[in-house]
Amino acid sequence: MVETADIAVIGGGMVGLASALALQERRLDVVLCDPGEARARTSFGNAGVISRGSILPMASPALWGKLPAYLRNADRALRLDYTHLPRIIPYLAHFLAAARETRWREAAASLLPLTSAAYAAHERLAARAGTTDRLARTGWIKAYRTEDAFAGAALERDILERHGVAFEILDGDALREREPALVRRYARAMLLTETGSVREPGRLIEACEALYAQTGGRRIRSTVTRLTPDGDGWVLAYEGGTLWAKQVVLAAGAASGVLARELGYRFALAAERGYHRHYALHPDSPPLSRPVLDTGAASIIAPMGPDRVRVLSGVELNARHAAPNHGQIEAASREAADTLRLGGPLDNEPWLGSRPSTPDGMPVIGRAPRHRGLIFAFGHGHIGLSTGPVTGEIVADLATGREPAVPIAPFAPQRLLGFPRLI
Ligand SMILES: Cc1cc2nc3c(=O)[nH]c(=O)nc-3n(C[C@H](O)[C@H](O)[C@H](O)COP(=O)(O)OP(=O)(O)OC[C@H]3O[C@@H](n4cnc5c(N)ncnc54)[C@H](O)[C@@H]3O)c2cc1C
């Protein structure tokens, strides 16, 4: 007999798990489908930052000035694998079209309700999952090595200020006082005070999985290979069997485009790959209190415990399954060794994951335009760990016919189907 469910969630990262938990709370009979490989999830390896101010997409007006360096792979913020370029032309076309001040400001306004709800949603989730001790609201720092670099971020500050995102500007001495673990001399820094962070996000994901299981959640530990409309529901074929569900949530992170394409939806998406590596802090170093973005190195250093940090790289545009290239994380690690007093690396190999990215920096959340009972919830790019729990609530609203509390019109799937207008 074929297994059945009210709703199947494809993908067990932050977005899929939060959706499954929220659907379960609404008393739907849920099946979560995920192969269950912890390190394969991007939700495992990120910086854990939950910031109301994460409203500024990568496609920024500043892109045009940096483009020559980006194209030469001469800026650590981005490494482009040219053999992959033909496959992401629709993504790049949308990306360039989005890199204008008007579009940047619009995206910030659209993202604000989502990022503003993120910390409270995490607090609630952590309380349910018993992980409150992993969550701290100590802010996060964007540090600038030169006055010029700080001046270059004036538009960002203007947008944040207009939206009431709280921050303090620190000079080099004030920064050292706030964060004595930093040994590098910075010209200025922005401390975003409302920001929180999760220590070891992978542990939060594990705790959510345990919560889902304890509350009776059913799961299929497998990869869904095909999604087919069937009467008033869906048949999901997976390695090992089939499942029939009345509704389906596609929340497979950077792999979502593959299943969507078979249904005729060709989304302009890309995998923005990123790496991390852990380092011990030198025993004489004070602990790092909050994540720090060193804008000069295009890398984040995030505390994962009192005595260890996670160093994270910038963006690599390449196929999800292409062999790793450790150039960026090695450079980020060298820079980090001049920023903090570090001991040795704590893992043998750097971790690699793929940000599920849309060109305009906004997720895809909404009902599929041409199929009943299919909800899209992917494309959270750089902010999926933080906004995953809010997305879960939105998904549960959509599945139960309620109006989501966060306006989702800007996240409509339709905007990323087809080619953009470039002028
Ligand atoms: C270096 C780096 C730093 C980051 N820092 C931050 C940060 O500080 N704050 C923040 O908010 N975000 C951050 N992010 C982004 C964040 O990690 C992602 O946006 C988020 O994890 C995406 O969650 P997800 O659930 O969509 O995808 P994932 O966590 O990747 O989960 C997708 C799941 O779907 C499963 N799956 C795939 N295909 C199938 C299939 N066919 N059938 C069944 N299951 C399938 C996968 O195995 C996986 O378990 C960072 C990312 C990187 C790489």
The ligand as a Gaussian input file, in Angstrom:
#p B3LYP/6-31G(d) Opt

LIG

0 1
 C       29.437000      30.261000       4.270000
 C       27.983000      30.523000       4.559000
 C       27.614000      31.411000       5.565000
 C       26.262000      31.667000       5.843000
 N       25.907000      32.466000       6.879000
 C       24.590000      32.678000       7.164000
 C       24.210000      33.445000       8.294000
 O       25.049000      33.915000       9.067000
 N       22.889000      33.650000       8.532000
 C       21.918000      33.115000       7.713000
 O       20.742000      33.362000       7.960000
 N       22.251000      32.351000       6.658000
 C       23.560000      32.117000       6.355000
 N       23.904000      31.349000       5.289000
 C       22.859000      30.856000       4.411000
 C       22.078000      29.699000       5.002000
 O       22.959000      28.704000       5.467000
 C       21.132000      29.106000       3.946000
 O       20.342000      30.118000       3.376000
 C       20.187000      28.092000       4.589000
 O       20.923000      27.118000       5.288000
 C       19.308000      27.423000       3.539000
 O       18.494000      26.491000       4.208000
 P       17.628000      25.465000       3.371000
 O       16.799000      24.698000       4.320000
 O       16.934000      26.176000       2.262000
 O       18.720000      24.527000       2.645000
 P       19.670000      23.361000       3.263000
 O       20.068000      23.642000       4.652000
 O       20.754000      23.145000       2.263000
 O       18.718000      22.110000       3.279000
 C       18.236000      21.521000       2.091000
 C       17.980000      20.056000       2.396000
 O       17.271000      19.481000       1.296000
 C       17.789000      18.196000       1.069000
 N       17.458000      17.803000      -0.312000
 C       17.987000      18.282000      -1.458000
 N       17.405000      17.676000      -2.509000
 C       16.495000      16.825000      -2.008000
 C       15.577000      15.916000      -2.609000
 N       15.478000      15.793000      -3.941000
 N       14.809000      15.157000      -1.795000
 C       14.877000      15.267000      -0.439000
 N       15.733000      16.137000       0.179000
 C       16.522000      16.888000      -0.608000
 C       19.291000      18.354000       1.308000
 O       19.907000      17.108000       1.518000
 C       19.269000      19.239000       2.556000
 O       19.204000      18.453000       3.725000
 C       25.258000      31.057000       5.021000
 C       25.630000      30.152000       4.030000
 C       26.979000      29.876000       3.805000
 C       27.352000      28.873000       2.747000

